[in-house]
């Protein structure tokens, strides 16, 4: 019997990436992250700042349902 070790986290996990743009305001992005991803105000603000300075940020992860 051959066993193959599979990293289930990598195999089953997808990332939701937020990219920077010149259209959406910080306030709109923060409110959207709170509504869509159930982020706290602090999490949403931190993600928006990471996106602003780095260009993108992983805002959520999980399996596709």
Helices and strands as residue ranges (DSSP letters): H 8-12, E 14-19, H 26-36, H 41-54, E 56-62
